[in-house]
Amino acid sequence: MAKANVLNDIDTGPLGERMKALVAELYPICRSITGDGVRETLHRIGERIPLSITEIPTGTPLLDWTAPKEWNIRGGYIEGPDGTRVVDFADHNLHVLGYSVPVDTTLPLEELKQHCYTRPEDPETIPYRTSYYKEQWGFCLAHNVLERFPEGIYRAVIDSELKDGALTYGECVLPGPGDEEVLISAHVCHPSLANDNLSGIALAVALAEQLRDIDRRYTYRFVFAPGTIGAIAWLAKNRDRVDRLRHGLVLACVGDAGELSYKRTREGYAAIDRAVELIFEETGAPHAVLGFSPYGYDERQYNSPGFKLPVGCFMRSGPGGYAEYHSSNDNLDIVQPEYLADSLEKLLRVVAVLEGNAAYVNTAPYGEPQLGRRGLYGAVGGQTDTKIFELAMLWVLNYSDGEHDLITIAEGSGIPFAVIREAADKLLEAGLLAGDDQEVAAAPVAADVEGGDDADFWDEFIEGSTEVDEEDVFKDFA
Ligand SMILES: [Zn+2]
C-alpha cells in the first residue's frame, strides 16, 4: 500500500465536487440529536465508508448526563385566521423548533407569538433553534413574515413524537498496525444547515476514503455523533480505551469562503496543534489560530479535564464566525467545492505530518558524518531540489538527539515537512539515524578520512544557494 507521503500529492479539486454532492444529498434531511434523521444520515454515510452504528437506549446514564428521549417529526404548520398555511415545516425543516412536543391548538396572535422565534437583526432568514431539555413547542420564521401576521385566531399543529427510543451514533474504524489511534469527530445533529455541519461530515468521509488505501501508522476512528450528548455518549462508552488516542480533530464549518482556522487543544502544544499550525504556515494559506476555550464544538467534551484528550478543532469561519451561521442562509450556496477541496488538501497534509512525525537519534553525532562517502551527497528526494534536500539532511542530523521531533525540525528549518521526512528516510537507510531507544555510537577514535565531495557542497551552501532564510530559522530555535 502507498505510504502516507502520497497524501501530499492528491489532487483534491475533483474531490471538492464529490464532497459538495454529499452535502447536497444530506441537506434536506431533518436531523436532531436523536431520531430517524440521524439514522438516515448515517445510512447515507455508510454507503460511502464502512460504518458501525451504536444505539443507546433512552435513560442510559452517560457520564453526568442521561440519554434523552427520541424525537421524530412528520410535519408542522401554522394556519392563519383565513385558513391558509402561513408557516409550513414542509417548506423548510428549520420552521419547527427542534424537539418540539406535539401540539394541535388554536390561539390568538399574541399567544402564538410567545411560541415564535425570529432574528430581528436579519429579518429575512429563519433562525435555527432547539429545546432539547425543556419540553415545549415552537416555530421559527422570518421576522418580516411574523410582522405581517394580522390579528386573529391561529391554528398551530406539530405532528411530532417524543418518547423512549435511542440515541444513535456511527463510527468508521480504519485499523492500523497497533493500538494508537487518531480520532476524527463531526456532529450530525443539525437539520438543513450546510456549512454547520454537513461540510464537516463530508470532509470526514472524504478523508476516510483517502486513508482507506494508505499504509497507516495509526488506527483512524471517525465518529459521527450528535453534538454534545453524542460526544459524551461516545466518551462514556469508550472511557477505558481513550488512552489509545494520540491525536484528534473535530471538523466543523469547513466549506465556506472564510479563511482556514484552528482551535488548539486545551494543552495548546500537542502534536496535533503543531502539525496543523505547521501546515498552515508551510502552505502560506491565510489562517487564524485560536487558543482553547470551553465553548464551541465537541472539542469541549474531549478536552474536559477528566479526559484531556489532544483534540483540536479544524474549521474555516467557525461557529458564529459567518453571517449565515445558525440560519436558513447557511444553505447550499455558501458551501462550495473549491473551499471543501482546500480544507481537504490541508487536512491530508496534516495527516501526512502525524503519520510521518518521529524523534530520532543521530548515530554519528561527533562532527558531521561524511555524506559523500555514504552516497548521500547529491541524493535527490522525490522532486525536491538537491540542495534543499541536502540541507534537510543536515538539519535532521543535527537535531536528531531523541528530543527534537521532525515537526520541530521542519518548523526551525523552514523546509517543508515532506522533505524533512524524506531526508530522515534516506538517513535511516544509511544507518545514520536510529529510533530514540537505540544506542548511539561512541565518539570515533580514528576517523577514516578520505577526500569527498562534501567540501563542494559546503562552498555552495555558504554562498547562499538555498532558499532558506537562516536568520529566521535560528530565531525560532533560540
Ligand atoms: Zn451549530
Residues whose N, C-alpha, C, O or C-beta is under 5 A from the ligand:
A	BS01	ZN	D196
